[in-house]
Amino acid sequence: MTAAIKTIQLQIVWSRMIAAVEEQARSLIRAGFSTSTREAGDVSAGVFDIRGDMLAQAVTGTPGHINSMANSVRHFLAEFPPETMAEGDVFITNDPWKATGHLSDLTVVTPVFRAGRMIALFACTTHVVDIGGNGPSPESREVYGEGLFIPIMKIADRGVMNESLLRIVRANVREAAQVEGDIFALVSCNDVGARRLLTIMDEYGLDDLESIGAEILARSRKAMIEAIGKLPKGSWKNSITIDGYEEPITLCAEVTVGDEGIHIDMEGTSGPSRFGINCPICYAEAYASFGVKCLVAPGLPNNAATLACITLSAPEDCIANPKFPRPVVARSTIGMFLPDLVFGCLAQALEDRVPAESTGTLWNIRLAAAASDKAPAFMVTSFHSGGTGARPALDGLSATPFPSGIRNVPVEVTESITSLVVWRKELLADSGGPGRQRGGLGQVMEIGNRTGEPLTFFARFERVVNPARGREGGGHGARGRVSLASGEALKAKGTQTIPAGDRVVIEMPGGGGYGPATERPLDQIARDVALGYVTPESAAQDYKAVVSPAGRIDTAATARLRARG
């Protein structure tokens, strides 16, 4: 076989492996019980070699799971070496420090055997609707209060499910059917991936993945180093201040670009919080590396080799590297800001390539109600987001999750499985940061209980005090706000009650703008006003343009306004 044919065959097998893990992820979504799995797609899926190195990952999924799960399989192998595994064994954990950062994420790993020999492992993760404890609010002072902690252990032993563990899970969670259903979905999707891999190996006569896996990783490393080699060499610093729980949090980074890698040093970052907004370093690494890869090599497949070229360090027991047993339930409060933190460093080296800051962390709406004679009890997490930062040549995306990539949950789904009514869901005018390219808009939602009874509201929102910053002269995005429809302001973080008959109003923040607002073409300003994205008042104040509500530019009045400065 010629070298060219070998290269073609390698590419075909590699592409087929990526397709297999994509089917694995899609199977998890189709089989999932909770809205976080089947609607939001808060999942990840991947295939690993017998040393725990990720060979391929699904495009479907969220970076926080995918990139942290890339390291978690090695922890499974440390607890259960390959020689102790048998066909039909399946392993599970939600250890925040060894998996994906908090107890609500369940990670399942399944070894794959061929002719009696282990040749690979499939892993997957999903966010379950409840894991017990104090629920999703970040008010616990230790991880023990945040729910059921499952160490790395077997969920199936030689094909027999661990009913004792399932009984413990059912006894500890509020939505037992949904959580148990998601566990079975995790187990079954790994089986789908394994079957597809064995089919590929049959077709190409592969006894194992050793040689082809080594070639995939070698080529990936070479391509990643070539991409890094095109960057200016040096170090650049940035910091972001976010709201925090009781006091503001400062996230610091220095990004150093070398010949064969990029290092992110978080020295100077704030210490740990008493509340559950601490972010285990596995999750911090996941989002920091995602931020780098977005700018440096977005087209390269994620695997162990490409991720190994990006490293992160953080002071021990800072908020981005907390010690056990600090509370971590809302670790995304920190982790999802790391791409913007990294972007701010690399913007100093990569002119006209880096977007403005985004909303960052998701604005997930978490509500619960007790059972009554009108409706059963429920606890639901509905995924939503504000706007993304404007890009150097394009506006930001409105009501779009970045960096998580998770889908907004449709209103109809939330209303069909609970007694909630969403009275309003609309884009929020003037929330996108002004700029030559406008920041993405946030959205406003108004939600009540159709039974008229109280709701428990678990808040963990950011960008209420510190907005998304613009770049290159662009304006900040609008801040978020949480209140009752009756007018009372609510806290951005913590468990609260929505009184009987009242509604919660959630105004999500906008992304930052890019470039001076007065450089935005007048026809685009007029279009924004006509569509309701920008009010005539904001057009005059921020863009120095006189526009009617119908979107007609008054050219003479605009010239006079701009002449006044």
C-alpha positions in Angstrom: 0.0 0.0 0.0 1.4 3.4 -1.0 1.9 6.2 1.4 -0.8 8.2 -0.4 -3.3 5.4 0.0 -2.5 5.0 3.6 -3.0 8.8 4.1 -6.4 8.6 2.4 -7.4 5.5 4.5 -6.3 7.3 7.7 -8.5 10.3 6.8 -11.5 8.1 6.0 -11.2 6.2 9.3 -10.6 9.4 11.2 -13.7 11.0 9.7 -15.7 7.9 10.4 -14.6 8.0 14.0 -15.8 11.6 14.3 -19.1 10.6 12.7 -19.4 7.7 15.3 -19.0 10.0 18.3 -21.4 12.5 16.6 -23.9 9.7 16.4 -23.1 8.9 20.0 -23.9 12.5 21.1 -27.1 12.6 19.0 -28.2 9.3 20.5 -27.8 10.7 24.0 -29.9 13.7 23.0 -32.6 11.6 21.5 -32.7 9.2 24.5 -32.4 11.8 27.2 -35.3 12.5 29.6 -34.4 16.0 30.9 -34.7 19.2 28.9 -31.0 19.9 29.6 -30.2 16.8 27.6 -32.9 16.5 24.9 -33.6 20.2 24.3 -30.5 22.2 25.3 -27.9 19.7 24.3 -25.9 20.1 27.4 -23.8 17.0 26.6 -20.5 15.7 25.3 -19.3 12.5 23.7 -15.9 11.2 22.7 -13.7 8.1 22.0 -10.4 7.4 23.8 -7.5 5.1 23.4 -6.6 2.6 26.2 -4.3 5.2 27.8 -7.2 7.7 28.2 -6.1 10.0 25.3 -9.1 11.4 23.4 -8.9 10.5 19.7 -12.2 12.2 18.6 -15.0 14.2 20.0 -18.5 15.1 18.8 -19.1 18.5 17.4 -22.4 18.4 19.2 -22.0 19.4 22.8 -20.6 22.1 25.1 -16.9 23.0 25.5 -17.1 22.8 29.3 -18.0 19.2 29.1 -16.0 18.2 26.1 -12.6 19.7 27.0 -12.8 18.7 30.7 -14.0 15.2 29.9 -10.9 14.9 27.7 -8.9 14.6 30.9 -11.4 12.8 33.1 -11.0 9.4 31.5 -7.5 9.1 32.9 -9.0 9.4 36.4 -11.3 6.4 35.6 -8.3 4.4 34.4 -6.4 5.3 37.6 -9.2 3.8 39.6 -9.9 0.9 37.3 -6.9 -0.1 35.2 -7.6 -1.7 31.8 -6.7 -5.2 33.1 -9.5 -5.0 35.7 -12.2 -4.1 33.2 -14.5 -6.6 31.5 -16.9 -6.6 28.7 -20.2 -5.2 29.9 -18.6 -3.0 32.5 -19.7 0.7 32.6 -18.4 3.3 35.0 -19.8 6.6 36.3 -18.9 9.6 38.4 -19.9 13.2 39.0 -16.7 14.1 41.0 -16.3 17.8 40.2 -12.5 17.6 40.4 -12.2 14.5 38.3 -15.0 15.0 35.7 -16.6 18.2 34.6 -16.7 20.6 37.5 -19.9 20.1 39.5 -22.2 17.4 40.8 -25.0 18.0 38.3 -22.9 16.6 35.5 -22.8 12.8 35.2 -19.9 11.3 33.2 -20.1 7.7 32.0 -17.2 5.6 30.6 -17.5 2.3 28.7 -14.6 0.1 27.7 -14.8 -1.5 24.2 -13.5 -5.0 23.6 -12.5 -6.8 20.4 -11.5 -10.5 20.4 -11.4 -10.3 24.2 -9.0 -7.4 24.4 -9.8 -3.8 25.4 -9.2 -1.5 22.4 -10.9 1.8 23.3 -13.2 3.6 25.7 -16.2 5.8 25.0 -17.2 8.6 27.4 -20.1 10.9 27.6 -21.5 13.6 29.9 -24.8 15.3 30.5 -26.2 17.8 33.0 -29.1 16.3 35.0 -32.0 18.3 36.2 -31.3 17.6 39.8 -28.8 15.9 42.0 -30.3 16.5 45.4 -28.9 18.7 48.1 -29.8 22.3 48.2 -30.6 22.3 44.5 -28.9 24.6 41.9 -28.6 27.6 44.2 -24.9 28.5 45.1 -25.6 29.0 48.8 -24.0 25.9 50.1 -20.7 26.4 52.0 -19.3 23.0 51.0 -19.8 20.6 48.1 -21.4 18.1 50.5 -24.5 20.3 50.6 -24.7 20.5 46.8 -26.1 17.0 46.2 -25.2 13.4 45.8 -21.5 12.8 45.2 -20.8 9.6 43.2 -17.2 8.6 43.2 -15.8 6.7 40.2 -17.5 3.4 40.4 -19.4 0.8 38.3 -22.9 1.6 37.1 -22.9 -1.8 35.3 -20.9 -4.9 36.1 -20.5 -7.3 33.2 -23.7 -6.1 31.7 -25.8 -6.0 34.9 -26.9 -2.6 36.0 -26.0 -1.6 39.6 -29.5 -1.4 41.1 -28.2 -0.5 44.5 -26.6 2.7 43.1 -29.8 3.5 41.1 -31.8 3.1 44.3 -29.5 5.6 46.0 -29.9 8.0 43.1 -33.7 7.7 43.1 -33.8 8.3 46.8 -31.7 11.5 46.7 -33.1 13.5 43.7 -36.3 15.4 43.2 -36.9 14.3 39.6 -36.0 10.6 39.9 -37.5 9.5 36.6 -35.7 12.1 34.6 -32.3 11.5 36.3 -32.5 7.7 36.0 -33.7 8.1 32.4 -30.6 10.2 31.7 -28.3 7.7 33.3 -29.7 5.0 31.0 -29.3 7.4 28.0 -25.7 7.9 28.9 -25.0 4.2 29.1 -26.9 3.4 25.8 -25.2 6.2 23.8 -21.8 4.8 24.7 -23.0 1.4 23.4 -24.0 3.1 20.1 -20.6 4.6 19.7 -18.9 1.3 20.5 -20.9 -0.6 17.9 -20.1 2.0 15.2 -16.4 1.8 16.0 -16.3 -2.0 15.8 -18.1 -1.8 12.4 -15.4 0.6 11.2 -12.6 -1.7 12.4 -14.3 -4.7 10.7 -14.4 -2.8 7.4 -10.8 -1.8 7.5 -9.3 -4.9 9.1 -8.1 -3.1 12.2 -7.3 -5.2 15.3 -6.8 -2.2 17.5 -6.4 1.6 17.4 -2.8 1.8 18.4 -1.2 2.8 15.1 -4.0 4.8 13.7 -4.6 6.6 17.1 -0.9 7.5 17.2 -1.0 8.8 13.7 -4.1 10.9 14.4 -2.5 12.5 17.5 0.8 13.1 15.7 -0.8 14.8 12.8 -3.1 16.8 15.1 -0.1 18.0 17.2 1.8 19.0 14.0 -1.1 21.0 12.7 -1.7 22.7 16.0 1.9 23.7 16.3 1.9 25.0 12.8 -1.1 27.2 13.6 0.6 28.5 16.8 3.7 29.2 14.8 1.8 31.8 12.7 1.1 33.9 15.8 3.4 36.7 17.2 5.5 35.4 20.0 5.2 37.1 23.4 3.1 37.5 26.5 -0.1 39.6 27.0 -2.2 40.3 30.1 -5.8 41.0 30.7 -8.3 41.1 33.6 -12.0 41.0 33.9 -14.1 42.0 36.9 -17.4 40.1 37.4 -20.1 40.5 39.9 -19.4 37.6 42.2 -21.7 36.7 45.1 -21.0 39.0 48.0 -18.2 41.0 46.4 -16.7 41.5 42.9 -14.3 38.8 41.5 -11.2 39.6 39.5 -10.1 37.1 36.9 -6.5 37.7 35.6 -4.6 36.0 32.8 -1.2 36.3 31.1 -1.2 34.4 27.8 2.3 33.4 26.5 2.7 32.2 23.0 5.8 30.1 22.4 7.1 28.0 19.5 5.3 24.8 20.5 2.5 25.9 22.8 0.4 28.5 24.5 0.3 28.9 28.3 -2.3 30.8 30.3 -1.2 31.9 33.8 -4.0 33.0 36.1 -1.8 34.5 38.7 -3.6 37.4 40.5 -7.0 35.9 40.2 -9.3 36.3 43.3 -9.3 33.8 46.1 -12.1 31.3 46.7 -15.7 32.3 47.5 -17.7 31.1 50.5 -20.4 30.3 48.0 -20.8 27.8 45.2 -19.3 29.9 42.4 -15.8 28.3 42.7 -14.6 26.7 39.4 -12.5 23.5 39.5 -9.4 23.8 37.4 -10.6 21.1 35.0 -13.5 23.3 34.0 -11.3 26.4 33.9 -8.9 24.6 31.5 -11.7 23.5 29.3 -13.0 27.0 28.6 -9.6 28.7 28.5 -8.4 26.2 25.9 -11.6 26.7 23.9 -11.0 30.5 23.9 -7.5 29.9 22.5 -8.7 27.4 19.9 -11.5 29.7 18.6 -8.8 32.2 17.6 -5.9 30.1 16.7 -7.2 26.9 15.1 -11.0 26.7 15.0 -11.0 24.2 12.1 -8.8 21.6 13.8 -10.6 18.6 15.4 -10.4 18.5 19.2 -8.4 15.7 20.6 -5.7 15.0 23.2 -2.9 16.3 20.9 -4.5 19.7 20.0 -5.6 20.3 23.6 -2.1 19.4 25.0 -0.6 22.4 23.1 -2.6 24.7 25.4 -1.8 24.7 29.1 -3.2 26.6 32.1 -2.0 27.3 35.6 -3.8 29.0 38.5 -2.8 29.6 42.1 -3.8 26.8 44.4 -7.2 27.5 46.0 -8.0 30.5 44.0 -11.5 30.8 42.6 -10.4 29.1 39.4 -8.6 26.2 41.2 -10.5 25.6 44.5 -9.6 22.8 46.9 -12.0 20.1 47.9 -14.6 20.4 49.5 -15.3 24.0 48.4 -18.8 24.5 46.9 -18.8 24.5 43.0 -22.4 24.1 41.8 -22.3 27.4 39.8 -18.7 26.9 38.5 -19.9 28.2 35.1 -20.1 31.7 36.8 -16.3 31.7 36.5 -15.5 29.2 33.8 -17.6 30.7 31.0 -15.8 34.1 31.3 -12.4 32.6 30.5 -12.8 32.8 26.7 -13.4 36.5 27.0 -10.5 36.7 29.4 -8.2 35.0 26.9 -9.6 37.0 24.0 -8.6 40.2 25.9 -5.0 39.0 26.0 -4.8 37.9 22.4 -6.6 41.0 21.1 -3.3 42.8 21.8 -1.5 40.5 19.4 -4.1 39.7 16.8 -5.4 42.9 15.3 -9.0 42.8 13.9 -9.5 39.2 14.8 -11.0 39.3 18.3 -14.7 40.0 19.2 -15.9 42.2 22.0 -17.0 40.6 25.3 -20.2 38.5 25.4 -22.8 37.8 28.1 -20.5 35.0 29.2 -22.2 32.7 31.6 -25.7 31.4 30.7 -28.8 33.0 32.1 -30.5 29.7 33.0 -33.9 30.0 34.6 -34.3 27.6 37.5 -37.8 27.3 39.1 -39.6 24.9 41.3 -43.0 24.5 42.8 -44.5 22.2 45.5 -47.2 19.8 44.6 -50.8 21.0 45.0 -54.3 19.9 44.0 -53.8 21.9 40.8 -50.5 20.6 39.6 -47.7 18.2 40.5 -44.4 19.3 41.9 -41.6 20.2 39.5 -38.1 21.5 39.3 -37.0 22.7 35.9 -33.9 24.4 34.4 -34.6 26.3 31.2 -31.5 27.3 29.3 -31.3 30.9 28.0 -28.7 33.6 27.2 -28.1 37.2 26.5 -26.1 38.5 23.5 -22.6 37.8 22.1 -20.0 40.4 21.5 -19.8 42.2 18.2 -17.2 40.7 15.8 -14.6 42.8 13.9 -16.7 42.6 10.7 -20.2 41.5 11.9 -22.7 42.3 14.6 -23.0 40.1 17.7 -25.5 37.4 17.8 -28.7 38.1 19.8 -29.9 35.8 22.6 -27.2 33.3 21.7 -25.2 31.3 24.2 -21.4 31.9 23.9 -19.2 30.2 24.8 -21.3 27.3 25.9 -23.0 26.6 22.6 -26.1 25.3 24.4 -29.4 25.7 22.8 -32.2 27.9 24.3 -35.0 25.7 25.5 -38.3 26.4 23.6 -41.0 28.1 25.6 -43.5 25.4 24.6 -41.3 22.6 26.1 -41.1 24.4 29.5 -44.8 25.0 29.5 -45.7 21.5 28.6 -43.8 19.8 31.4 -44.6 22.3 34.2 -47.3 24.6 35.3 -45.3 27.6 34.2 -46.5 30.2 31.7 -44.1 32.3 29.8 -45.9 35.6 29.3 -43.2 37.4 27.4 -40.0 36.3 25.5 -38.7 39.1 23.3 -35.4 40.7 22.3 -34.5 43.6 24.5 -34.1 46.9 22.6 -30.9 48.9 23.2 -29.2 46.0 25.0 -26.5 45.4 22.4 -23.4 47.5 22.9 -23.2 50.4 20.4 -20.5 50.2 17.8 -19.5 50.1 14.2 -20.6 46.5 14.7 -23.4 46.3 17.3 -23.3 43.9 20.1 -25.9 41.1 20.2 -29.1 41.8 22.0 -30.2 40.3 25.3 -33.8 39.1 25.8 -36.5 39.7 28.4 -38.7 36.9 29.7 -41.7 37.1 32.1 -42.7 33.9 33.8 -45.5 32.9 36.2 -47.2 29.9 37.7 -50.6 29.2 36.0 -51.9 27.8 39.3 -51.3 31.2 40.9 -49.2 29.5 43.7 -45.7 30.6 44.8 -42.5 29.6 43.0 -39.0 28.9 44.3 -36.5 30.8 42.2 -32.8 29.7 42.1 -30.8 32.7 40.8 -27.2 32.7 39.7 -26.8 35.5 37.1 -23.9 37.6 36.1 -23.4 40.9 34.2 -25.9 42.6 36.5 -23.2 45.1 37.8 -20.3 44.7 35.4 -21.5 44.7 31.7 -19.8 43.1 28.7 -17.1 45.5 27.5 -16.8 46.8 24.0 -13.6 46.6 21.9 -11.8 49.1 19.7 -14.0 51.9 20.8 -17.2 50.0 21.0 -19.7 50.6 23.8 -20.6 48.2 26.6 -23.6 45.9 26.4 -26.6 46.6 28.7 -26.5 45.1 32.2 -28.9 42.3 33.2 -31.7 42.8 35.7 -34.0 40.5 37.7 -37.3 41.7 39.3 -40.9 40.9 40.1 -43.6 42.0 37.7 -45.0 44.0 40.6 -41.8 46.0 40.6 -39.5 44.7 43.4 -35.9 44.0 42.4 -34.6 40.5 43.1 -31.1 39.4 43.9 -28.9 38.1 41.0 -27.8 35.1 43.1 -29.5 33.0 45.7 -32.8 31.2 46.4 -35.8 33.5 46.5 -39.6 33.2 46.4 -41.9 34.4 43.7 -45.0 35.3 45.6 -48.4 33.8 44.8 -49.9 35.6 41.8 -46.7 37.4 40.9 -44.3 36.8 38.0 -40.5 37.0 37.6 -39.1 39.3 35.0 -35.6 38.4 33.7 -33.8 41.0 31.5 -30.7 39.4 30.0 -27.6 41.4 29.2 -26.3 42.3 25.8 -22.9 41.9 24.1 -20.3 44.6 23.8 -20.0 46.7 20.6 -17.0 46.8 18.2 -15.5 50.0 16.9 -16.8 53.6 17.2 -20.6 53.8 17.0 -20.5 56.8 14.7 -18.8 54.7 12.1 -21.8 52.4 11.7 -23.4 52.8 8.3 -26.6 54.9 8.5 -28.6 52.3 6.6 -27.7 49.7 9.3 -28.8 52.1 12.1 -32.1 52.8 10.2 -32.7 49.0 9.9 -32.0 48.4 13.6 -34.5 51.1 14.5 -37.1 49.8 12.1 -36.7 46.3 13.6 -36.9 47.5 17.2 -33.3 46.5 18.0 -32.4 50.2 18.7 -34.7 53.0 19.8 -34.7 56.4 18.1 -33.4 57.8 21.4 -30.4 55.4 21.5 -29.8 56.1 17.8 -29.4 59.8 18.6 -27.5 59.4 21.8 -25.1 56.6 20.9 -24.9 56.7 17.1 -25.5 60.4 16.6 -28.1 59.6 14.0 -31.7 61.1 13.8 -34.0 58.2 12.8 -37.8 58.0 12.9 -39.5 55.0 14.6 -40.2 53.7 11.1 -36.5 53.7 10.3 -36.2 56.8 8.1 -32.9 58.7 8.4 -33.1 62.5 8.6 -29.8 63.2 6.9 -29.8 67.0 7.5 -30.6 66.6 11.2 -28.0 63.8 11.5 -25.3 66.1 10.0 -26.2 68.9 12.4 -26.1 66.5 15.4 -22.7 65.1 14.4 -21.3 68.6 13.8 -22.1 69.4 17.4 -19.8 66.5 18.5 
